[in-house]
Amino acid sequence: MVLSYGKILKVDLSTGKIIEQQLDEETVRKYVGGSGLNAKILFDHVRKVGKINSLSEENLLIFSIGPLTGTGFLFTTRYYVAGISPLTGIYGQASSGGKFAAELRRTGYVSIIFEGISEKPVYLKIDREGATLEDASSVWGLNAYTTQGKLLEKLSNYSIACIGRAGEKLVKYAAITNDGGRVAGRTGLGAVMGYKKLKAITVKGWQKPSIANKEELLEAIKEAFKAMQSAPAFKILQDYGTSGLMETLHKFGDVPIKNFTMGYWDDEKIKAIAGPTMAKLYLKKRYHCEACPVGCGRIVELDGKLVDGPEYETLASLGSNLLNYDLRSIIIANFLCNDYGIDTISTGVTIAFAVEATEKGYLEKSIFDVGWGESKKIVELIRKIGEREEVGDLLAEGVKVLSERLGEKTKSFAVHVKGLEAPMHDPRAFASWALGYTTSNRGACHTYSPVYYIERGLTFPEIGLPEPLDRFDTGSKPRAVKLIQDMTEFLDSMVMCRFCLYNGVRLPLILRAFNAVLGTDWSVEEAMRIGERIFNTKRYINNVQGVTHEDDVLPKRFLEPLNPPGGSQGFTPKDYKEMLGEYYRLRGWNSDGTVPLHLIT
């Protein structure tokens, strides 16, 4: 049998031409799908055209899913979107849940590649009748929720991924919103959609995925469901979503507070924005992605309307990191970010940087008049960012550009890696984050090396990590970070939600489902080799974009002690340098941070 599970759709927005081709067997064997397929497509493209400007006709925008998508196996209803990031200028990637991925799988397509630029606003419609580009002038200028509502009036039961006004106005961290308030948030790929005049993608499937061994898949699903139900994290995520982690992570010193300067805040203020408080005061029901019984999404009531509630990253970025403990304001801010299509992490970190810059005299109060904890002003800032209005036009560029404009001295508190604002986990609490942030292929990222799972007690003996790690021991981190990165790259090629790991669904069981779907007999060792190849492929793309070892640096703030320290301890520049050197050795990279081509081909 031919090892393939779907087709690739190529859409030339400049000419309107749409073609399809079968996903080839060699690509499946080397990159599988999802995030890996995105990397392979972009790798081939940069080798052909060289360095790419993110906002240019040469940039691609790629949406991909994997072989497990839409099969009914747990934690599999996500898609990955990739391209060169307008925020960072390097490999950009984001992921989102909902039903969009499963609906796309039911069309028979596993990847959509957009190239060129449309002269007028369009959206792509895929259904039983085919794939067509449609006029989007009636929804251009509208935000994401309204856009989805308008399109659903004539496209009932379609799944829709779209941009809001932030994407149209090229906010550098503009997001893509789908299925209500599910968001592919990081790296600004919504701005790529806006630049290409692509307002939305609408899909409605009509066929079931082909499965080689249905009985074996069903047994794997049953086993996964049983494992999930016995996992401690299952109940927490059901009851509180990721916001249920807030108080625990605060005890570790992991929650960012006041632009990453404090390791401890008042317990009552943390409690005021944590999951149990939101559940008590605002929660009305849970949001479930397709094929997921967890339902970690929050649906809350705001002024008589049901809206998507904030997750942990948002509660920290627009809450504790701004000394804002007004939960209602964070819910409003989250709604506005989803509606405009803006990444909540980058939004909160950028605002925090601006507050500190003003406090220290680098930004005039006549331009930016917002202080710590001023919740109403924070909410208004989000509107200004989404509209690129007044100071919002400056903030829409992100921390790196804002710092460059304000002067060299502001770099000491500009919390980003390679231009991507840091997520809501502090490396001084879990040392693995330091190496994970600097080596992540999209910049500071918490999803590609979540070694803190092991630092908190989980183990992964199947990939050579059988014991928990001391969270402050830097010597153990290079190997652990590499192994976890390789594993998560493979998981993202299928595509698996990261919470599968928290919920007892591990790589051997996932491979059982994978092999049942494709009729293969792949091992854990083969999966790890594929993950390693994907990681190196993305690094090669970044090398073409100009990334070297000089870019694998931590923000200066992370090398300073927290005050008060809380549960953190920190590490020294020497510790970090030794970690990075050992990591390079394990990866087999050149000393200048470039990837030898033989590690990919």
VOPA-716101 format. One record per residue (C-alpha): x, y, z; residue number from 1. Coordinates in Angstrom, 3 decimals. Example, Ala and Ser with C-alpha at 12.3 -4.5 7.8 and 13.67 -1.06 7.14 Angstrom:
<atoms>
ATOM          u          v          w   pos
ATOM     12.300     -4.500      7.800     1
ATOM     13.670     -1.060      7.140     2
</atoms>
This chain:
<atoms>
ATOM          u          v          w   pos
ATOM      0.000      0.000      0.000     1
ATOM      1.028      3.599     -0.570     2
ATOM      1.737      5.429      2.686     3
ATOM     -0.446      8.510      2.255     4
ATOM     -3.579      9.749      3.955     5
ATOM     -4.750     12.789      2.004     6
ATOM     -4.145     15.575     -0.480     7
ATOM     -2.435     18.949     -0.456     8
ATOM     -4.315     21.977     -1.776     9
ATOM     -2.228     24.763     -3.325    10
ATOM     -3.895     28.160     -3.616    11
ATOM     -2.243     30.937     -5.617    12
ATOM     -3.917     34.097     -4.349    13
ATOM     -2.272     36.222     -7.047    14
ATOM     -3.821     34.309     -9.936    15
ATOM     -6.743     32.578     -8.236    16
ATOM     -5.464     29.205     -9.471    17
ATOM     -6.122     26.224     -7.201    18
ATOM     -4.511     22.812     -7.703    19
ATOM     -4.262     19.651     -5.636    20
ATOM     -1.724     16.881     -5.305    21
ATOM     -1.395     13.700     -3.312    22
ATOM      0.725     13.794     -0.170    23
ATOM      3.725     11.657     -1.140    24
ATOM      5.007      8.644      0.754    25
ATOM      8.538      9.962      1.363    26
ATOM      7.190     13.088      3.064    27
ATOM      4.952     10.998      5.318    28
ATOM      7.872      8.769      6.307    29
ATOM     10.157     11.710      7.097    30
ATOM      7.755     14.389      8.345    31
ATOM      4.343     12.679      8.873    32
ATOM      2.054     15.753      8.712    33
ATOM      0.875     18.663     10.826    34
ATOM      3.757     20.756     12.090    35
ATOM      6.283     18.476     10.385    36
ATOM      4.587     18.818      7.015    37
ATOM      4.540     22.603      7.400    38
ATOM      8.277     22.538      8.080    39
ATOM      9.016     20.344      5.059    40
ATOM      7.021     22.601      2.723    41
ATOM      8.684     25.769      4.018    42
ATOM     12.127     24.113      3.995    43
ATOM     11.781     23.264      0.300    44
ATOM     10.615     26.813     -0.383    45
ATOM     13.487     28.634      1.374    46
ATOM     16.057     26.364     -0.257    47
ATOM     14.629     27.499     -3.571    48
ATOM     14.139     31.245     -2.965    49
ATOM     16.446     32.024     -0.031    50
ATOM     15.680     34.427      2.809    51
ATOM     12.047     35.565      2.877    52
ATOM     10.470     38.817      4.012    53
ATOM      7.411     37.887      6.072    54
ATOM      5.188     40.531      4.484    55
ATOM      5.957     39.780      0.864    56
ATOM      4.572     37.788     -2.013    57
ATOM      7.224     35.108     -1.437    58
ATOM      6.017     34.145      2.030    59
ATOM      3.851     31.059      2.272    60
ATOM      1.017     30.461      4.710    61
ATOM      0.469     26.777      5.392    62
ATOM     -2.303     25.041      7.340    63
ATOM     -1.759     21.334      8.041    64
ATOM     -3.268     18.489     10.023    65
ATOM     -2.086     14.921     10.632    66
ATOM     -3.039     11.258     10.190    67
ATOM     -4.768     11.004     13.584    68
ATOM     -6.902     14.104     12.972    69
ATOM    -10.594     13.293     12.686    70
ATOM    -10.167      9.603     13.560    71
ATOM    -11.790      9.810     16.984    72
ATOM     -8.577      9.224     18.916    73
ATOM     -8.399     11.511     21.946    74
ATOM     -6.563     14.875     21.871    75
ATOM     -6.234     15.000     18.072    76
ATOM     -8.376     17.935     16.930    77
ATOM     -5.810     20.644     16.352    78
ATOM     -4.276     22.250     13.277    79
ATOM     -0.915     23.929     12.739    80
ATOM     -0.353     27.058     10.687    81
ATOM      3.129     28.191      9.642    82
ATOM      5.044     30.766      7.634    83
ATOM      7.765     33.327      8.190    84
ATOM      6.648     35.391     11.178    85
ATOM      6.041     39.159     10.859    86
ATOM      6.933     39.485     14.550    87
ATOM     10.235     37.604     14.539    88
ATOM     11.309     37.293     10.913    89
ATOM     11.980     33.570     11.430    90
ATOM      9.971     30.341     11.414    91
ATOM      6.504     31.211     12.653    92
ATOM      4.017     28.686     13.930    93
ATOM      0.745     28.579     15.830    94
ATOM     -1.805     25.934     16.721    95
ATOM     -5.475     25.888     17.648    96
ATOM     -8.164     23.427     18.673    97
ATOM    -11.903     23.359     18.020    98
ATOM    -13.377     21.431     15.085    99
ATOM    -11.632     23.127     12.132   100
ATOM     -8.927     20.446     11.877   101
ATOM    -11.355     17.514     11.919   102
ATOM    -13.633     19.218      9.399   103
ATOM    -10.673     19.808      7.089   104
ATOM     -9.669     16.142      7.373   105
ATOM    -13.164     15.156      6.261   106
ATOM    -12.645     17.089      3.023   107
ATOM     -9.758     14.795      2.117   108
ATOM     -7.205     17.611      2.358   109
ATOM     -4.461     17.477      4.969   110
ATOM     -2.645     20.673      4.027   111
ATOM     -3.480     24.020      2.398   112
ATOM     -0.655     26.146      0.999   113
ATOM     -1.370     29.812      0.255   114
ATOM      1.066     31.698     -1.938   115
ATOM      0.975     35.135     -3.559   116
ATOM     -1.277     38.087     -2.673   117
ATOM     -4.891     38.680     -3.642   118
ATOM     -5.829     42.046     -5.133   119
ATOM     -9.070     42.085     -3.153   120
ATOM    -10.300     40.455      0.070   121
ATOM    -11.182     36.783     -0.408   122
ATOM    -11.969     33.684      1.595   123
ATOM    -11.407     30.059      0.685   124
ATOM    -14.435     27.774      0.680   125
ATOM    -13.967     24.000      0.701   126
ATOM    -16.888     21.581      0.556   127
ATOM    -18.231     18.679     -1.491   128
ATOM    -18.533     20.958     -4.526   129
ATOM    -14.799     21.744     -4.523   130
ATOM    -12.433     24.496     -3.406   131
ATOM    -13.088     28.073     -4.509   132
ATOM    -11.980     31.590     -3.662   133
ATOM    -14.942     33.797     -2.774   134
ATOM    -15.379     37.555     -2.419   135
ATOM    -14.833     38.630      1.208   136
ATOM    -15.571     42.331      0.798   137
ATOM    -18.732     42.023      2.905   138
ATOM    -16.736     40.842      5.945   139
ATOM    -13.499     42.775      5.420   140
ATOM    -13.193     45.325      8.208   141
ATOM    -15.101     43.171     10.688   142
ATOM    -13.731     41.482     13.782   143
ATOM    -13.530     37.705     14.177   144
ATOM    -16.784     36.912     15.980   145
ATOM    -18.843     39.055     13.617   146
ATOM    -17.036     37.641     10.589   147
ATOM    -17.841     34.088     11.652   148
ATOM    -21.461     35.019     12.306   149
ATOM    -21.896     36.665      8.905   150
ATOM    -20.313     33.788      7.023   151
ATOM    -22.307     31.183      8.945   152
ATOM    -25.531     32.854      7.791   153
ATOM    -24.888     31.474      4.308   154
ATOM    -22.465     28.660      5.192   155
ATOM    -24.361     26.825      7.894   156
ATOM    -22.400     24.132      9.763   157
ATOM    -19.083     25.096      8.196   158
ATOM    -16.016     25.488     10.384   159
ATOM    -14.385     28.890      9.966   160
ATOM    -10.887     30.212     10.674   161
ATOM    -10.530     33.954     10.155   162
ATOM     -8.762     37.153     11.104   163
ATOM    -10.151     40.226     12.808   164
ATOM     -9.182     43.835     12.271   165
ATOM     -5.763     43.325     13.871   166
ATOM     -4.773     40.965     11.080   167
ATOM     -6.035     43.368      8.436   168
ATOM     -4.038     46.193     10.031   169
ATOM     -0.915     44.019     10.220   170
ATOM     -0.498     44.019     13.981   171
ATOM      2.739     42.058     14.271   172
ATOM      1.271     39.547     16.743   173
ATOM     -2.120     39.213     15.051   174
ATOM     -3.782     35.839     15.575   175
ATOM     -6.155     33.545     13.693   176
ATOM     -9.505     32.837     15.368   177
ATOM    -11.633     29.757     14.619   178
ATOM    -14.798     28.037     15.832   179
ATOM    -15.894     30.888     18.061   180
ATOM    -12.979     31.759     20.311   181
ATOM    -10.350     29.106     19.583   182
ATOM     -7.160     30.937     18.629   183
ATOM     -3.891     30.183     16.824   184
ATOM     -2.198     32.966     18.698   185
ATOM      1.568     33.097     18.530   186
ATOM      4.043     34.618     16.005   187
ATOM      1.648     36.956     14.153   188
ATOM      0.479     34.750     11.295   189
ATOM     -2.843     36.590     11.296   190
ATOM     -0.890     39.514      9.828   191
ATOM      0.280     37.258      6.991   192
ATOM     -3.373     36.479      6.239   193
ATOM     -4.134     40.193      6.331   194
ATOM     -1.253     41.037      4.016   195
ATOM     -2.409     38.386      1.555   196
ATOM     -5.997     39.762      1.756   197
ATOM     -7.157     36.325      2.938   198
ATOM     -9.980     36.961      5.384   199
ATOM    -11.055     33.405      6.181   200
ATOM    -11.017     29.705      5.388   201
ATOM    -14.343     27.888      5.554   202
ATOM    -14.558     24.099      5.453   203
ATOM    -17.300     21.493      5.519   204
ATOM    -16.292     17.851      5.230   205
ATOM    -18.268     14.961      3.837   206
ATOM    -16.094     11.828      4.103   207
ATOM    -14.553      9.707      6.828   208
ATOM    -10.778      9.219      7.034   209
ATOM     -9.474      5.884      5.820   210
ATOM     -8.316      3.643      8.682   211
ATOM     -6.207      0.534      8.056   212
ATOM     -7.210     -1.339     11.235   213
ATOM    -10.439     -0.026     12.770   214
ATOM    -10.596     -2.623     15.550   215
ATOM     -7.075     -1.826     16.705   216
ATOM     -7.827      1.913     16.659   217
ATOM    -10.947      1.350     18.746   218
ATOM     -8.919     -0.582     21.323   219
ATOM     -6.359      2.238     21.447   220
ATOM     -9.166      4.773     21.975   221
ATOM    -10.561      2.709     24.855   222
ATOM     -7.128      2.435     26.448   223
ATOM     -6.528      6.168     26.067   224
ATOM     -9.868      6.986     27.646   225
ATOM     -9.085      4.733     30.607   226
ATOM     -5.627      6.268     31.059   227
ATOM     -7.052      9.784     30.897   228
ATOM     -9.695      9.113     33.529   229
ATOM     -7.088      7.916     36.032   230
ATOM     -4.748     10.893     35.466   231
ATOM     -4.763     13.526     38.278   232
ATOM     -4.711     16.392     35.754   233
ATOM     -7.962     15.248     34.110   234
ATOM    -10.231     16.473     36.905   235
ATOM     -8.326     19.754     37.333   236
ATOM     -8.530     20.583     33.618   237
ATOM    -12.216     19.673     33.526   238
ATOM    -13.133     21.790     36.524   239
ATOM    -10.861     24.782     36.014   240
ATOM     -9.097     24.511     32.653   241
ATOM     -5.478     25.615     32.578   242
ATOM     -6.377     28.402     35.023   243
ATOM     -6.455     25.693     37.680   244
ATOM     -2.643     25.778     37.620   245
ATOM     -2.374     29.407     38.737   246
ATOM     -2.042     28.983     42.503   247
ATOM      0.269     25.963     42.292   248
ATOM      2.615     27.621     39.803   249
ATOM      2.655     30.744     41.985   250
ATOM      4.072     28.682     44.851   251
ATOM      6.911     27.543     42.572   252
ATOM      7.716     31.138     41.592   253
ATOM      6.779     30.308     38.001   254
ATOM      3.979     32.874     37.487   255
ATOM      5.281     36.136     35.928   256
ATOM      4.556     39.156     38.109   257
ATOM      5.213     42.833     37.273   258
ATOM      7.074     42.234     34.023   259
ATOM      8.914     39.205     35.426   260
ATOM     10.438     41.035     38.409   261
ATOM      8.668     39.331     41.328   262
ATOM      8.576     35.675     42.346   263
ATOM      5.718     36.133     44.766   264
ATOM      2.563     38.239     44.859   265
ATOM     -0.176     38.477     47.449   266
ATOM     -1.880     35.059     47.680   267
ATOM     -5.329     36.641     47.728   268
ATOM     -4.623     38.567     44.528   269
ATOM     -3.449     35.395     42.803   270
ATOM     -6.541     33.619     44.080   271
ATOM     -8.724     36.424     42.681   272
ATOM     -7.691     35.535     39.115   273
ATOM     -7.283     31.756     39.508   274
ATOM     -9.463     28.974     38.137   275
ATOM    -11.612     28.262     41.209   276
ATOM    -12.614     31.938     41.457   277
ATOM    -13.521     32.099     37.769   278
ATOM    -15.510     28.870     38.110   279
ATOM    -17.399     30.246     41.095   280
ATOM    -18.169     33.705     39.717   281
ATOM    -18.342     33.415     35.935   282
ATOM    -18.197     29.861     34.553   283
ATOM    -21.336     28.607     32.794   284
ATOM    -20.085     25.600     30.821   285
ATOM    -17.022     23.959     29.310   286
ATOM    -15.844     24.076     25.711   287
ATOM    -14.858     20.724     24.186   288
ATOM    -12.707     20.347     21.118   289
ATOM    -13.892     17.490     18.917   290
ATOM    -12.724     14.063     20.146   291
ATOM    -11.814     15.402     23.582   292
ATOM    -13.798     14.601     26.742   293
ATOM    -11.715     16.968     28.903   294
ATOM    -13.394     20.243     27.948   295
ATOM    -10.642     22.541     29.266   296
ATOM    -12.120     25.562     27.443   297
ATOM    -14.089     27.988     29.605   298
ATOM    -17.412     29.533     28.604   299
ATOM    -18.219     32.379     31.001   300
ATOM    -21.017     34.905     31.398   301
ATOM    -20.204     38.565     30.813   302
ATOM    -22.989     41.142     31.025   303
ATOM    -25.604     38.530     30.184   304
ATOM    -23.686     37.074     27.229   305
ATOM    -21.748     33.836     27.014   306
ATOM    -18.157     34.395     25.891   307
ATOM    -14.913     32.418     25.828   308
ATOM    -13.094     32.649     29.143   309
ATOM     -9.349     33.220     29.586   310
ATOM     -6.840     30.405     30.006   311
ATOM     -3.785     30.425     32.289   312
ATOM     -1.469     32.223     29.865   313
ATOM     -3.983     35.056     29.472   314
ATOM     -4.748     35.330     33.184   315
ATOM     -1.030     35.737     33.852   316
ATOM     -0.123     37.979     30.896   317
ATOM     -3.046     40.379     31.336   318
ATOM     -3.292     39.773     35.073   319
ATOM     -0.340     39.099     37.354   320
ATOM      2.302     40.358     34.935   321
ATOM      0.501     43.722     34.964   322
ATOM     -0.375     43.572     38.690   323
ATOM     -4.013     43.387     37.618   324
ATOM     -6.234     41.248     39.849   325
ATOM     -9.549     42.441     38.388   326
ATOM    -10.839     39.176     36.897   327
ATOM    -13.718     40.833     35.066   328
ATOM    -11.306     43.121     33.213   329
ATOM     -9.206     40.123     32.150   330
ATOM    -12.307     38.383     30.782   331
ATOM    -13.157     41.507     28.784   332
ATOM     -9.555     41.814     27.590   333
ATOM     -9.515     38.164     26.532   334
ATOM    -12.740     38.649     24.568   335
ATOM    -11.301     41.685     22.793   336
ATOM     -8.078     39.857     21.920   337
ATOM    -10.045     36.946     20.452   338
ATOM    -12.327     39.304     18.552   339
ATOM     -9.615     41.545     17.107   340
ATOM     -7.421     38.484     16.612   341
ATOM     -4.439     39.286     18.854   342
ATOM     -2.115     36.979     20.798   343
ATOM     -2.826     37.505     24.502   344
ATOM      0.722     36.585     25.578   345
ATOM      2.447     39.120     23.336   346
ATOM     -0.204     41.706     24.205   347
ATOM      0.330     41.442     27.964   348
ATOM      4.127     41.314     27.809   349
ATOM      4.241     44.304     25.438   350
ATOM      1.994     46.362     27.708   351
ATOM      4.093     45.385     30.754   352
ATOM      7.246     46.508     28.959   353
ATOM      5.618     49.843     28.097   354
ATOM      4.475     50.393     31.695   355
ATOM      8.014     49.802     32.983   356
ATOM      9.521     51.943     30.225   357
ATOM      7.243     54.818     31.230   358
ATOM      7.999     54.284     34.900   359
ATOM     11.735     54.547     34.151   360
ATOM     11.395     57.594     31.913   361
ATOM     12.055     56.021     28.509   362
ATOM      8.487     56.540     27.272   363
ATOM      6.687     59.814     27.854   364
ATOM      3.490     59.761     29.921   365
ATOM      1.903     62.060     27.387   366
ATOM      2.192     59.152     24.950   367
ATOM      1.581     56.215     27.290   368
ATOM     -0.332     56.895     30.487   369
ATOM     -0.990     53.446     31.946   370
ATOM      0.263     52.187     35.295   371
ATOM      0.456     48.804     37.007   372
ATOM     -2.952     47.322     37.715   373
ATOM     -4.961     50.003     35.894   374
ATOM     -7.454     47.523     34.534   375
ATOM     -9.752     49.887     32.617   376
ATOM     -6.822     51.457     30.799   377
ATOM     -5.409     48.012     29.980   378
ATOM     -8.704     47.050     28.321   379
ATOM     -8.736     50.279     26.308   380
ATOM     -5.140     49.647     25.190   381
ATOM     -6.207     46.390     23.552   382
ATOM     -8.744     48.250     21.425   383
ATOM     -6.031     50.723     20.436   384
ATOM     -3.609     47.940     19.530   385
ATOM     -6.253     46.170     17.434   386
ATOM     -7.006     49.392     15.581   387
ATOM     -3.350     50.585     15.475   388
ATOM     -4.710     53.780     16.975   389
ATOM     -2.557     56.346     18.833   390
ATOM     -0.024     54.559     21.081   391
ATOM     -1.547     51.258     19.983   392
ATOM      0.239     51.699     16.662   393
ATOM      3.558     51.601     18.505   394
ATOM      2.601     48.700     20.783   395
ATOM      1.390     46.712     17.751   396
ATOM      5.043     46.202     16.749   397
ATOM      5.868     44.080     19.819   398
ATOM      8.517     44.305     22.528   399
ATOM     11.641     43.903     20.375   400
ATOM     10.843     46.752     17.988   401
ATOM      9.465     48.928     20.778   402
ATOM     12.683     48.445     22.773   403
ATOM     14.843     49.250     19.754   404
ATOM     12.952     52.487     19.259   405
ATOM     13.201     53.509     22.907   406
ATOM     16.919     52.919     23.248   407
ATOM     19.630     50.432     24.196   408
ATOM     19.028     50.676     27.949   409
ATOM     15.489     49.311     27.635   410
ATOM     16.842     45.964     26.417   411
ATOM     17.518     45.059     30.045   412
ATOM     13.778     44.608     30.645   413
ATOM     12.590     43.631     27.132   414
ATOM     11.403     40.073     27.761   415
ATOM     11.563     38.256     24.418   416
ATOM     13.672     35.684     22.583   417
ATOM     14.298     36.257     18.881   418
ATOM     11.460     38.779     18.912   419
ATOM      8.784     36.520     20.449   420
ATOM      7.564     37.703     23.842   421
ATOM      8.154     35.185     26.638   422
ATOM      5.231     33.011     27.757   423
ATOM      3.982     32.855     31.318   424
ATOM      6.613     30.642     32.913   425
ATOM      9.728     31.944     34.626   426
ATOM     13.042     30.095     34.027   427
ATOM     14.221     31.047     37.509   428
ATOM     11.622     28.615     38.859   429
ATOM     12.274     25.786     36.371   430
ATOM     15.728     26.000     34.788   431
ATOM     14.687     23.980     31.735   432
ATOM     12.631     26.910     30.477   433
ATOM     15.849     28.877     29.905   434
ATOM     17.226     26.431     27.370   435
ATOM     13.776     25.692     25.985   436
ATOM     13.065     29.345     25.266   437
ATOM     16.355     30.104     23.560   438
ATOM     16.460     27.005     21.351   439
ATOM     12.780     26.923     20.391   440
ATOM     12.442     27.461     16.664   441
ATOM      9.783     30.134     16.981   442
ATOM     11.390     32.131     19.800   443
ATOM     10.379     32.047     23.479   444
ATOM      7.919     29.142     23.613   445
ATOM      6.510     26.995     26.411   446
ATOM      5.057     24.192     24.281   447
ATOM      8.163     22.742     22.608   448
ATOM     10.185     21.784     25.655   449
ATOM      7.827     21.349     28.611   450
ATOM     10.494     19.643     30.692   451
ATOM      8.831     21.177     33.722   452
ATOM      6.442     18.211     33.518   453
ATOM      9.427     16.107     34.670   454
ATOM     10.622     18.763     37.089   455
ATOM      7.189     18.465     38.712   456
ATOM      7.272     14.671     38.966   457
ATOM      6.190     13.100     35.658   458
ATOM      8.543     10.664     33.952   459
ATOM      8.944      9.459     30.362   460
ATOM     10.943      6.219     30.535   461
ATOM      9.928      5.354     26.977   462
ATOM     12.228      8.105     25.658   463
ATOM     14.991      7.743     28.245   464
ATOM     13.721     10.008     31.040   465
ATOM     12.753      7.541     33.799   466
ATOM     13.279      9.796     36.821   467
ATOM     11.990     13.245     37.909   468
ATOM     14.521     16.070     37.618   469
ATOM     15.556     18.664     40.172   470
ATOM     14.097     21.880     38.791   471
ATOM     17.183     23.928     39.715   472
ATOM     19.821     21.454     38.475   473
ATOM     21.093     22.903     35.186   474
ATOM     23.360     19.951     34.340   475
ATOM     20.459     17.588     33.655   476
ATOM     18.609     19.953     31.350   477
ATOM     20.335     19.803     27.916   478
ATOM     19.579     16.118     27.344   479
ATOM     16.062     16.384     28.755   480
ATOM     15.238     19.452     26.676   481
ATOM     16.465     17.786     23.472   482
ATOM     14.522     14.577     24.102   483
ATOM     11.297     16.371     25.001   484
ATOM     11.644     18.663     21.971   485
ATOM     12.080     15.662     19.674   486
ATOM      9.067     13.911     21.193   487
ATOM      6.802     16.954     21.011   488
ATOM      7.792     17.594     17.394   489
ATOM      6.600     14.105     16.525   490
ATOM      3.387     14.600     18.501   491
ATOM      2.777     17.844     16.600   492
ATOM      3.246     16.093     13.285   493
ATOM      0.198     13.888     13.953   494
ATOM     -1.354     16.363     15.477   495
ATOM     -1.722     15.730     19.257   496
ATOM     -2.812     18.258     21.863   497
ATOM     -0.005     18.709     24.389   498
ATOM     -2.398     17.890     27.228   499
ATOM     -2.297     14.232     26.193   500
ATOM      0.937     14.000     28.211   501
ATOM     -0.693     15.446     31.331   502
ATOM     -3.592     13.030     30.933   503
ATOM     -1.742      9.723     30.764   504
ATOM     -1.784      9.277     26.970   505
ATOM      1.863      8.669     26.157   506
ATOM      3.910      8.013     23.034   507
ATOM      3.649      4.167     22.933   508
ATOM     -0.156      4.316     23.093   509
ATOM     -0.263      7.162     20.566   510
ATOM      1.899      5.087     18.219   511
ATOM     -0.530      2.207     18.619   512
ATOM     -3.291      4.448     17.275   513
ATOM     -1.004      5.890     14.599   514
ATOM     -0.017      2.441     13.344   515
ATOM     -3.653      1.347     13.341   516
ATOM     -4.629      4.289     11.141   517
ATOM     -1.779      4.013      8.623   518
ATOM     -1.123      0.280      8.771   519
ATOM      2.482      0.810      9.855   520
ATOM      4.574     -0.630     12.667   521
ATOM      6.636      2.388     13.682   522
ATOM      8.529      2.271     16.967   523
ATOM      9.267      4.897     19.614   524
ATOM     12.820      5.088     18.270   525
ATOM     11.587      5.867     14.754   526
ATOM      9.181      8.490     16.098   527
ATOM     12.011     10.201     17.978   528
ATOM     14.214     10.247     14.858   529
ATOM     11.390     11.900     12.918   530
ATOM     10.898     14.466     15.677   531
ATOM     14.614     15.237     15.645   532
ATOM     14.548     15.691     11.865   533
ATOM     11.603     18.082     12.078   534
ATOM     13.276     20.154     14.787   535
ATOM     16.482     20.427     12.764   536
ATOM     14.526     21.308      9.619   537
ATOM     12.968     24.294     11.350   538
ATOM     16.369     25.360     12.662   539
ATOM     17.746     25.177      9.109   540
ATOM     14.956     27.491      7.936   541
ATOM     15.934     29.888     10.720   542
ATOM     19.573     29.676      9.651   543
ATOM     18.499     30.796      6.164   544
ATOM     16.615     33.650      7.843   545
ATOM     19.826     34.683      9.598   546
ATOM     19.705     32.909     12.979   547
ATOM     23.049     31.918     14.524   548
ATOM     24.340     31.076     18.011   549
ATOM     24.334     34.805     18.777   550
ATOM     20.527     34.718     18.753   551
ATOM     20.250     31.890     21.299   552
ATOM     20.326     34.328     24.202   553
ATOM     18.103     34.855     27.213   554
ATOM     16.508     38.188     28.076   555
ATOM     18.740     39.921     30.655   556
ATOM     15.822     39.957     33.071   557
ATOM     15.949     36.176     33.449   558
ATOM     19.527     36.393     34.678   559
ATOM     18.540     38.711     37.538   560
ATOM     17.179     37.558     40.924   561
ATOM     13.452     37.880     41.525   562
ATOM     12.387     40.200     44.341   563
ATOM     10.843     38.691     46.351   564
ATOM     12.150     35.325     45.134   565
ATOM      9.135     33.248     46.133   566
ATOM      9.793     29.646     45.158   567
ATOM     12.440     30.553     42.586   568
ATOM     16.201     30.190     42.807   569
ATOM     17.687     31.306     39.500   570
ATOM     20.944     30.419     37.775   571
ATOM     24.082     32.170     36.528   572
ATOM     25.181     33.198     33.015   573
ATOM     27.885     30.515     33.341   574
ATOM     25.208     27.885     34.059   575
ATOM     23.311     28.925     30.952   576
ATOM     26.417     28.963     28.735   577
ATOM     27.286     25.424     29.829   578
ATOM     23.734     24.224     29.182   579
ATOM     23.728     25.687     25.680   580
ATOM     27.148     24.240     24.823   581
ATOM     26.122     20.738     25.877   582
ATOM     22.831     21.103     24.014   583
ATOM     24.692     22.002     20.794   584
ATOM     26.892     18.951     21.250   585
ATOM     23.900     16.648     21.709   586
ATOM     22.180     18.152     18.668   587
ATOM     25.282     17.820     16.513   588
ATOM     25.046     21.440     15.427   589
ATOM     27.981     23.536     14.334   590
ATOM     29.486     25.881     16.911   591
ATOM     27.960     28.872     15.122   592
ATOM     24.469     27.450     15.646   593
ATOM     23.924     26.233     12.097   594
ATOM     22.544     22.812     11.235   595
ATOM     24.570     20.458      9.034   596
ATOM     22.360     19.494      6.115   597
ATOM     23.002     15.769      6.642   598
ATOM     20.958     15.947      9.867   599
ATOM     17.915     16.716      7.721   600
ATOM     18.339     14.884      4.445   601
</atoms>
